[in-house]
Amino acid sequence: MTRKTFATRMLRADNKLDDISNALGHARQETAEVYLERDEDKMRLCPLEFGGVLS
């Protein structure tokens, strides 16, 4: 629980995944991703176009 809270707070503070992974002591970013809780509201603000994926 502590690692997940730490990683999520780092993510919400706009830290890069590389930095979060290093702080958790992981060699690969993918390993750190299991500790991250995504902020769906922030993800909805993403400026990427989905090219007809969403209708």
CHARMM internal coordinates of N, CA and C (Angstrom, degrees):
IC EDIT
DIST 1 N 1 CA 1.4423
DIST 1 CA 1 C 1.5293
ANGL 1 N 1 CA 1 C 110.33
DIST 1 C 2 N 1.3207
ANGL 1 CA 1 C 2 N 116.85
DIHE 1 N 1 CA 1 C 2 N -40.63
DIST 2 N 2 CA 1.4623
ANGL 1 C 2 N 2 CA 120.74
DIHE 1 CA 1 C 2 N 2 CA -179.20
DIST 2 CA 2 C 1.5207
ANGL 2 N 2 CA 2 C 110.84
DIHE 1 C 2 N 2 CA 2 C -64.24
DIST 2 C 3 N 1.3213
ANGL 2 CA 2 C 3 N 117.28
DIHE 2 N 2 CA 2 C 3 N -43.45
DIST 3 N 3 CA 1.4645
ANGL 2 C 3 N 3 CA 120.56
DIHE 2 CA 2 C 3 N 3 CA -179.72
DIST 3 CA 3 C 1.5218
ANGL 3 N 3 CA 3 C 111.14
DIHE 2 C 3 N 3 CA 3 C -64.58
DIST 3 C 4 N 1.3212
ANGL 3 CA 3 C 4 N 116.86
DIHE 3 N 3 CA 3 C 4 N -39.29
DIST 4 N 4 CA 1.4642
ANGL 3 C 4 N 4 CA 120.70
DIHE 3 CA 3 C 4 N 4 CA 179.44
DIST 4 CA 4 C 1.5340
ANGL 4 N 4 CA 4 C 110.33
DIHE 3 C 4 N 4 CA 4 C -65.86
DIST 4 C 5 N 1.3122
ANGL 4 CA 4 C 5 N 117.47
DIHE 4 N 4 CA 4 C 5 N -43.69
DIST 5 N 5 CA 1.4602
ANGL 4 C 5 N 5 CA 121.57
DIHE 4 CA 4 C 5 N 5 CA 178.45
DIST 5 CA 5 C 1.5226
ANGL 5 N 5 CA 5 C 110.41
DIHE 4 C 5 N 5 CA 5 C -62.53
DIST 5 C 6 N 1.3298
ANGL 5 CA 5 C 6 N 116.59
DIHE 5 N 5 CA 5 C 6 N -45.56
DIST 6 N 6 CA 1.4563
ANGL 5 C 6 N 6 CA 121.47
DIHE 5 CA 5 C 6 N 6 CA 179.40
DIST 6 CA 6 C 1.5231
ANGL 6 N 6 CA 6 C 111.14
DIHE 5 C 6 N 6 CA 6 C -59.99
DIST 6 C 7 N 1.3318
ANGL 6 CA 6 C 7 N 117.12
DIHE 6 N 6 CA 6 C 7 N -49.17
DIST 7 N 7 CA 1.4599
ANGL 6 C 7 N 7 CA 121.72
DIHE 6 CA 6 C 7 N 7 CA -178.50
DIST 7 CA 7 C 1.5238
ANGL 7 N 7 CA 7 C 111.44
DIHE 6 C 7 N 7 CA 7 C -64.24
DIST 7 C 8 N 1.3211
ANGL 7 CA 7 C 8 N 117.07
DIHE 7 N 7 CA 7 C 8 N -41.73
DIST 8 N 8 CA 1.4643
ANGL 7 C 8 N 8 CA 120.97
DIHE 7 CA 7 C 8 N 8 CA -179.56
DIST 8 CA 8 C 1.5231
ANGL 8 N 8 CA 8 C 110.94
DIHE 7 C 8 N 8 CA 8 C -66.15
DIST 8 C 9 N 1.3123
ANGL 8 CA 8 C 9 N 117.44
DIHE 8 N 8 CA 8 C 9 N -40.02
DIST 9 N 9 CA 1.4667
ANGL 8 C 9 N 9 CA 120.00
DIHE 8 CA 8 C 9 N 9 CA 177.96
DIST 9 CA 9 C 1.5217
ANGL 9 N 9 CA 9 C 111.49
DIHE 8 C 9 N 9 CA 9 C -66.40
DIST 9 C 10 N 1.3207
ANGL 9 CA 9 C 10 N 116.88
DIHE 9 N 9 CA 9 C 10 N -37.16
DIST 10 N 10 CA 1.4638
ANGL 9 C 10 N 10 CA 119.71
DIHE 9 CA 9 C 10 N 10 CA 175.49
DIST 10 CA 10 C 1.5260
ANGL 10 N 10 CA 10 C 110.70
DIHE 9 C 10 N 10 CA 10 C -63.72
DIST 10 C 11 N 1.3384
ANGL 10 CA 10 C 11 N 116.82
DIHE 10 N 10 CA 10 C 11 N -41.89
DIST 11 N 11 CA 1.4589
ANGL 10 C 11 N 11 CA 121.55
DIHE 10 CA 10 C 11 N 11 CA 178.97
DIST 11 CA 11 C 1.5272
ANGL 11 N 11 CA 11 C 110.62
DIHE 10 C 11 N 11 CA 11 C -62.48
DIST 11 C 12 N 1.3188
ANGL 11 CA 11 C 12 N 116.72
DIHE 11 N 11 CA 11 C 12 N -45.05
DIST 12 N 12 CA 1.4685
ANGL 11 C 12 N 12 CA 120.70
DIHE 11 CA 11 C 12 N 12 CA -179.74
DIST 12 CA 12 C 1.5243
ANGL 12 N 12 CA 12 C 112.91
DIHE 11 C 12 N 12 CA 12 C -68.13
DIST 12 C 13 N 1.3178
ANGL 12 CA 12 C 13 N 116.36
DIHE 12 N 12 CA 12 C 13 N -20.69
DIST 13 N 13 CA 1.4694
ANGL 12 C 13 N 13 CA 121.17
DIHE 12 CA 12 C 13 N 13 CA 176.49
DIST 13 CA 13 C 1.5328
ANGL 13 N 13 CA 13 C 110.65
DIHE 12 C 13 N 13 CA 13 C -89.19
DIST 13 C 14 N 1.3337
ANGL 13 CA 13 C 14 N 116.01
DIHE 13 N 13 CA 13 C 14 N 14.92
DIST 14 N 14 CA 1.4632
ANGL 13 C 14 N 14 CA 123.61
DIHE 13 CA 13 C 14 N 14 CA 176.03
DIST 14 CA 14 C 1.5210
ANGL 14 N 14 CA 14 C 114.39
DIHE 13 C 14 N 14 CA 14 C 66.24
DIST 14 C 15 N 1.3377
ANGL 14 CA 14 C 15 N 117.59
DIHE 14 N 14 CA 14 C 15 N 29.00
DIST 15 N 15 CA 1.4585
ANGL 14 C 15 N 15 CA 120.86
DIHE 14 CA 14 C 15 N 15 CA 172.98
DIST 15 CA 15 C 1.5218
ANGL 15 N 15 CA 15 C 108.82
DIHE 14 C 15 N 15 CA 15 C -76.78
DIST 15 C 16 N 1.3106
ANGL 15 CA 15 C 16 N 116.29
DIHE 15 N 15 CA 15 C 16 N 149.58
DIST 16 N 16 CA 1.4553
ANGL 15 C 16 N 16 CA 121.65
DIHE 15 CA 15 C 16 N 16 CA 178.73
DIST 16 CA 16 C 1.5228
ANGL 16 N 16 CA 16 C 109.74
DIHE 15 C 16 N 16 CA 16 C -76.84
DIST 16 C 17 N 1.3358
ANGL 16 CA 16 C 17 N 115.17
DIHE 16 N 16 CA 16 C 17 N 153.26
DIST 17 N 17 CA 1.4614
ANGL 16 C 17 N 17 CA 120.69
DIHE 16 CA 16 C 17 N 17 CA -178.72
DIST 17 CA 17 C 1.5284
ANGL 17 N 17 CA 17 C 111.16
DIHE 16 C 17 N 17 CA 17 C -59.88
DIST 17 C 18 N 1.3270
ANGL 17 CA 17 C 18 N 117.40
DIHE 17 N 17 CA 17 C 18 N -35.38
DIST 18 N 18 CA 1.4731
ANGL 17 C 18 N 18 CA 120.45
DIHE 17 CA 17 C 18 N 18 CA 176.33
DIST 18 CA 18 C 1.5264
ANGL 18 N 18 CA 18 C 111.10
DIHE 17 C 18 N 18 CA 18 C -57.25
DIST 18 C 19 N 1.3348
ANGL 18 CA 18 C 19 N 115.76
DIHE 18 N 18 CA 18 C 19 N -45.05
DIST 19 N 19 CA 1.4647
ANGL 18 C 19 N 19 CA 120.44
DIHE 18 CA 18 C 19 N 19 CA -178.86
DIST 19 CA 19 C 1.5295
ANGL 19 N 19 CA 19 C 111.44
DIHE 18 C 19 N 19 CA 19 C -67.23
DIST 19 C 20 N 1.3251
ANGL 19 CA 19 C 20 N 116.44
DIHE 19 N 19 CA 19 C 20 N -39.81
DIST 20 N 20 CA 1.4632
ANGL 19 C 20 N 20 CA 120.64
DIHE 19 CA 19 C 20 N 20 CA 178.58
DIST 20 CA 20 C 1.5214
ANGL 20 N 20 CA 20 C 110.05
DIHE 19 C 20 N 20 CA 20 C -64.48
DIST 20 C 21 N 1.3191
ANGL 20 CA 20 C 21 N 115.44
DIHE 20 N 20 CA 20 C 21 N -44.53
DIST 21 N 21 CA 1.4604
ANGL 20 C 21 N 21 CA 120.62
DIHE 20 CA 20 C 21 N 21 CA 179.29
DIST 21 CA 21 C 1.5273
ANGL 21 N 21 CA 21 C 111.06
DIHE 20 C 21 N 21 CA 21 C -60.57
DIST 21 C 22 N 1.3209
ANGL 21 CA 21 C 22 N 116.71
DIHE 21 N 21 CA 21 C 22 N -44.67
DIST 22 N 22 CA 1.4677
ANGL 21 C 22 N 22 CA 120.81
DIHE 21 CA 21 C 22 N 22 CA 178.25
DIST 22 CA 22 C 1.5204
ANGL 22 N 22 CA 22 C 111.48
DIHE 21 C 22 N 22 CA 22 C -63.12
DIST 22 C 23 N 1.3256
ANGL 22 CA 22 C 23 N 116.94
DIHE 22 N 22 CA 22 C 23 N -41.65
DIST 23 N 23 CA 1.4613
ANGL 22 C 23 N 23 CA 121.05
DIHE 22 CA 22 C 23 N 23 CA -179.07
DIST 23 CA 23 C 1.5344
ANGL 23 N 23 CA 23 C 111.28
DIHE 22 C 23 N 23 CA 23 C -64.13
DIST 23 C 24 N 1.3189
ANGL 23 CA 23 C 24 N 116.17
DIHE 23 N 23 CA 23 C 24 N -31.68
DIST 24 N 24 CA 1.4631
ANGL 23 C 24 N 24 CA 120.77
DIHE 23 CA 23 C 24 N 24 CA 178.66
DIST 24 CA 24 C 1.5264
ANGL 24 N 24 CA 24 C 112.15
DIHE 23 C 24 N 24 CA 24 C -84.10
DIST 24 C 25 N 1.3326
ANGL 24 CA 24 C 25 N 116.87
DIHE 24 N 24 CA 24 C 25 N -9.20
DIST 25 N 25 CA 1.4549
ANGL 24 C 25 N 25 CA 121.16
DIHE 24 CA 24 C 25 N 25 CA 179.04
DIST 25 CA 25 C 1.5127
ANGL 25 N 25 CA 25 C 114.28
DIHE 24 C 25 N 25 CA 25 C 82.77
DIST 25 C 26 N 1.3318
ANGL 25 CA 25 C 26 N 117.15
DIHE 25 N 25 CA 25 C 26 N 23.90
DIST 26 N 26 CA 1.4612
ANGL 25 C 26 N 26 CA 121.58
DIHE 25 CA 25 C 26 N 26 CA -179.10
DIST 26 CA 26 C 1.5253
ANGL 26 N 26 CA 26 C 110.37
DIHE 25 C 26 N 26 CA 26 C -96.43
DIST 26 C 27 N 1.3162
ANGL 26 CA 26 C 27 N 116.04
DIHE 26 N 26 CA 26 C 27 N 143.21
DIST 27 N 27 CA 1.4594
ANGL 26 C 27 N 27 CA 121.62
DIHE 26 CA 26 C 27 N 27 CA 178.21
DIST 27 CA 27 C 1.5290
ANGL 27 N 27 CA 27 C 111.33
DIHE 26 C 27 N 27 CA 27 C -80.28
DIST 27 C 28 N 1.3218
ANGL 27 CA 27 C 28 N 116.48
DIHE 27 N 27 CA 27 C 28 N -27.66
DIST 28 N 28 CA 1.4720
ANGL 27 C 28 N 28 CA 120.94
DIHE 27 CA 27 C 28 N 28 CA -178.37
DIST 28 CA 28 C 1.5165
ANGL 28 N 28 CA 28 C 110.43
DIHE 27 C 28 N 28 CA 28 C -121.25
DIST 28 C 29 N 1.3437
ANGL 28 CA 28 C 29 N 115.73
DIHE 28 N 28 CA 28 C 29 N 143.39
DIST 29 N 29 CA 1.4671
ANGL 28 C 29 N 29 CA 121.11
DIHE 28 CA 28 C 29 N 29 CA 178.81
DIST 29 CA 29 C 1.5231
ANGL 29 N 29 CA 29 C 111.75
DIHE 28 C 29 N 29 CA 29 C -61.97
DIST 29 C 30 N 1.3165
ANGL 29 CA 29 C 30 N 116.60
DIHE 29 N 29 CA 29 C 30 N -37.80
DIST 30 N 30 CA 1.4648
ANGL 29 C 30 N 30 CA 120.93
DIHE 29 CA 29 C 30 N 30 CA -176.82
DIST 30 CA 30 C 1.5246
ANGL 30 N 30 CA 30 C 112.02
DIHE 29 C 30 N 30 CA 30 C -58.08
DIST 30 C 31 N 1.3256
ANGL 30 CA 30 C 31 N 116.53
DIHE 30 N 30 CA 30 C 31 N -33.11
DIST 31 N 31 CA 1.4570
ANGL 30 C 31 N 31 CA 120.54
DIHE 30 CA 30 C 31 N 31 CA -179.83
DIST 31 CA 31 C 1.5152
ANGL 31 N 31 CA 31 C 110.70
DIHE 30 C 31 N 31 CA 31 C -67.84
DIST 31 C 32 N 1.3167
ANGL 31 CA 31 C 32 N 116.93
DIHE 31 N 31 CA 31 C 32 N -37.88
DIST 32 N 32 CA 1.4652
ANGL 31 C 32 N 32 CA 121.38
DIHE 31 CA 31 C 32 N 32 CA -179.15
DIST 32 CA 32 C 1.5270
ANGL 32 N 32 CA 32 C 112.16
DIHE 31 C 32 N 32 CA 32 C -71.36
DIST 32 C 33 N 1.3234
ANGL 32 CA 32 C 33 N 117.17
DIHE 32 N 32 CA 32 C 33 N -25.59
DIST 33 N 33 CA 1.4659
ANGL 32 C 33 N 33 CA 120.68
DIHE 32 CA 32 C 33 N 33 CA -175.89
DIST 33 CA 33 C 1.5250
ANGL 33 N 33 CA 33 C 113.22
DIHE 32 C 33 N 33 CA 33 C -61.29
DIST 33 C 34 N 1.3151
ANGL 33 CA 33 C 34 N 118.26
DIHE 33 N 33 CA 33 C 34 N -26.13
DIST 34 N 34 CA 1.4690
ANGL 33 C 34 N 34 CA 120.03
DIHE 33 CA 33 C 34 N 34 CA -179.67
DIST 34 CA 34 C 1.5312
ANGL 34 N 34 CA 34 C 111.35
DIHE 33 C 34 N 34 CA 34 C -66.45
DIST 34 C 35 N 1.3288
ANGL 34 CA 34 C 35 N 117.37
DIHE 34 N 34 CA 34 C 35 N -20.19
DIST 35 N 35 CA 1.4585
ANGL 34 C 35 N 35 CA 121.34
DIHE 34 CA 34 C 35 N 35 CA -179.27
DIST 35 CA 35 C 1.5303
ANGL 35 N 35 CA 35 C 113.10
DIHE 34 C 35 N 35 CA 35 C -90.81
DIST 35 C 36 N 1.3229
ANGL 35 CA 35 C 36 N 117.12
DIHE 35 N 35 CA 35 C 36 N -7.59
DIST 36 N 36 CA 1.4603
ANGL 35 C 36 N 36 CA 120.20
DIHE 35 CA 35 C 36 N 36 CA -174.35
DIST 36 CA 36 C 1.5163
ANGL 36 N 36 CA 36 C 112.04
DIHE 35 C 36 N 36 CA 36 C -92.60
DIST 36 C 37 N 1.2972
ANGL 36 CA 36 C 37 N 114.94
DIHE 36 N 36 CA 36 C 37 N 132.32
DIST 37 N 37 CA 1.4448
ANGL 36 C 37 N 37 CA 120.55
DIHE 36 CA 36 C 37 N 37 CA 172.69
DIST 37 CA 37 C 1.5163
ANGL 37 N 37 CA 37 C 106.11
DIHE 36 C 37 N 37 CA 37 C -104.15
DIST 37 C 38 N 1.2858
ANGL 37 CA 37 C 38 N 116.42
DIHE 37 N 37 CA 37 C 38 N 120.52
DIST 38 N 38 CA 1.4582
ANGL 37 C 38 N 38 CA 121.28
DIHE 37 CA 37 C 38 N 38 CA -174.21
DIST 38 CA 38 C 1.5241
ANGL 38 N 38 CA 38 C 111.60
DIHE 37 C 38 N 38 CA 38 C -77.38
DIST 38 C 39 N 1.3019
ANGL 38 CA 38 C 39 N 114.80
DIHE 38 N 38 CA 38 C 39 N 146.38
DIST 39 N 39 CA 1.4548
ANGL 38 C 39 N 39 CA 121.98
DIHE 38 CA 38 C 39 N 39 CA 177.53
DIST 39 CA 39 C 1.5293
ANGL 39 N 39 CA 39 C 107.60
DIHE 38 C 39 N 39 CA 39 C -95.13
DIST 39 C 40 N 1.3251
ANGL 39 CA 39 C 40 N 116.79
DIHE 39 N 39 CA 39 C 40 N 98.08
DIST 40 N 40 CA 1.4543
ANGL 39 C 40 N 40 CA 121.02
DIHE 39 CA 39 C 40 N 40 CA -174.83
DIST 40 CA 40 C 1.5165
ANGL 40 N 40 CA 40 C 112.70
DIHE 39 C 40 N 40 CA 40 C -61.82
DIST 40 C 41 N 1.3301
ANGL 40 CA 40 C 41 N 118.23
DIHE 40 N 40 CA 40 C 41 N -35.40
DIST 41 N 41 CA 1.4594
ANGL 40 C 41 N 41 CA 120.21
DIHE 40 CA 40 C 41 N 41 CA 179.17
DIST 41 CA 41 C 1.5238
ANGL 41 N 41 CA 41 C 110.94
DIHE 40 C 41 N 41 CA 41 C -62.92
DIST 41 C 42 N 1.3268
ANGL 41 CA 41 C 42 N 117.24
DIHE 41 N 41 CA 41 C 42 N -41.00
DIST 42 N 42 CA 1.4589
ANGL 41 C 42 N 42 CA 120.80
DIHE 41 CA 41 C 42 N 42 CA 177.41
DIST 42 CA 42 C 1.5233
ANGL 42 N 42 CA 42 C 111.14
DIHE 41 C 42 N 42 CA 42 C -67.99
DIST 42 C 43 N 1.3188
ANGL 42 CA 42 C 43 N 116.78
DIHE 42 N 42 CA 42 C 43 N -36.59
DIST 43 N 43 CA 1.4554
ANGL 42 C 43 N 43 CA 120.27
DIHE 42 CA 42 C 43 N 43 CA -179.78
DIST 43 CA 43 C 1.5249
ANGL 43 N 43 CA 43 C 111.15
DIHE 42 C 43 N 43 CA 43 C -65.10
DIST 43 C 44 N 1.3058
ANGL 43 CA 43 C 44 N 117.24
DIHE 43 N 43 CA 43 C 44 N -32.72
DIST 44 N 44 CA 1.4637
ANGL 43 C 44 N 44 CA 121.02
DIHE 43 CA 43 C 44 N 44 CA 179.16
DIST 44 CA 44 C 1.5287
ANGL 44 N 44 CA 44 C 111.53
DIHE 43 C 44 N 44 CA 44 C -67.16
DIST 44 C 45 N 1.3139
ANGL 44 CA 44 C 45 N 117.94
DIHE 44 N 44 CA 44 C 45 N -20.87
DIST 45 N 45 CA 1.4576
ANGL 44 C 45 N 45 CA 122.50
DIHE 44 CA 44 C 45 N 45 CA 179.12
DIST 45 CA 45 C 1.5280
ANGL 45 N 45 CA 45 C 112.39
DIHE 44 C 45 N 45 CA 45 C -84.45
DIST 45 C 46 N 1.3057
ANGL 45 CA 45 C 46 N 117.58
DIHE 45 N 45 CA 45 C 46 N -0.71
DIST 46 N 46 CA 1.4599
ANGL 45 C 46 N 46 CA 122.71
DIHE 45 CA 45 C 46 N 46 CA -178.52
DIST 46 CA 46 C 1.5301
ANGL 46 N 46 CA 46 C 110.09
DIHE 45 C 46 N 46 CA 46 C -59.35
DIST 46 C 47 N 1.3363
ANGL 46 CA 46 C 47 N 117.71
DIHE 46 N 46 CA 46 C 47 N 130.18
DIST 47 N 47 CA 1.4580
ANGL 46 C 47 N 47 CA 120.66
DIHE 46 CA 46 C 47 N 47 CA -175.31
DIST 47 CA 47 C 1.5282
ANGL 47 N 47 CA 47 C 114.39
DIHE 46 C 47 N 47 CA 47 C -81.21
DIST 47 C 48 N 1.3120
ANGL 47 CA 47 C 48 N 119.67
DIHE 47 N 47 CA 47 C 48 N 6.67
DIST 48 N 48 CA 1.4635
ANGL 47 C 48 N 48 CA 121.14
DIHE 47 CA 47 C 48 N 48 CA -178.48
DIST 48 CA 48 C 1.5253
ANGL 48 N 48 CA 48 C 111.10
DIHE 47 C 48 N 48 CA 48 C -74.66
DIST 48 C 49 N 1.3216
ANGL 48 CA 48 C 49 N 114.57
DIHE 48 N 48 CA 48 C 49 N 143.18
DIST 49 N 49 CA 1.4643
ANGL 48 C 49 N 49 CA 119.56
DIHE 48 CA 48 C 49 N 49 CA 175.00
DIST 49 CA 49 C 1.5160
ANGL 49 N 49 CA 49 C 108.90
DIHE 48 C 49 N 49 CA 49 C -91.00
DIST 49 C 50 N 1.3025
ANGL 49 CA 49 C 50 N 116.70
DIHE 49 N 49 CA 49 C 50 N 144.39
DIST 50 N 50 CA 1.4494
ANGL 49 C 50 N 50 CA 120.78
DIHE 49 CA 49 C 50 N 50 CA -176.80
DIST 50 CA 50 C 1.5280
ANGL 50 N 50 CA 50 C 113.00
DIHE 49 C 50 N 50 CA 50 C -101.03
DIST 50 C 51 N 1.3049
ANGL 50 CA 50 C 51 N 117.79
DIHE 50 N 50 CA 50 C 51 N 4.06
DIST 51 N 51 CA 1.4594
ANGL 50 C 51 N 51 CA 121.95
DIHE 50 CA 50 C 51 N 51 CA 173.45
DIST 51 CA 51 C 1.5270
ANGL 51 N 51 CA 51 C 115.40
DIHE 50 C 51 N 51 CA 51 C 50.68
DIST 51 C 52 N 1.3131
ANGL 51 CA 51 C 52 N 117.77
DIHE 51 N 51 CA 51 C 52 N 49.68
DIST 52 N 52 CA 1.4420
ANGL 51 C 52 N 52 CA 121.81
DIHE 51 CA 51 C 52 N 52 CA 176.91
DIST 52 CA 52 C 1.5093
ANGL 52 N 52 CA 52 C 115.50
DIHE 51 C 52 N 52 CA 52 C 83.27
DIST 52 C 53 N 1.3397
ANGL 52 CA 52 C 53 N 117.33
DIHE 52 N 52 CA 52 C 53 N 3.78
DIST 53 N 53 CA 1.4620
ANGL 52 C 53 N 53 CA 120.18
DIHE 52 CA 52 C 53 N 53 CA 178.54
DIST 53 CA 53 C 1.5135
ANGL 53 N 53 CA 53 C 110.50
DIHE 52 C 53 N 53 CA 53 C -66.29
DIST 53 C 54 N 1.3161
ANGL 53 CA 53 C 54 N 115.64
DIHE 53 N 53 CA 53 C 54 N -41.81
DIST 54 N 54 CA 1.4673
ANGL 53 C 54 N 54 CA 120.73
DIHE 53 CA 53 C 54 N 54 CA 177.50
DIST 54 CA 54 C 1.5202
ANGL 54 N 54 CA 54 C 108.96
DIHE 53 C 54 N 54 CA 54 C -100.21
DIST 54 C 55 N 1.3126
ANGL 54 CA 54 C 55 N 116.78
DIHE 54 N 54 CA 54 C 55 N 133.17
DIST 55 N 55 CA 1.4674
ANGL 54 C 55 N 55 CA 118.21
DIHE 54 CA 54 C 55 N 55 CA 178.72
DIST 55 CA 55 C 1.4926
ANGL 55 N 55 CA 55 C 111.82
DIHE 54 C 55 N 55 CA 55 C -116.93
END
COOR INIT
IC SEED 1 N 1 CA 1 C
IC BUILD
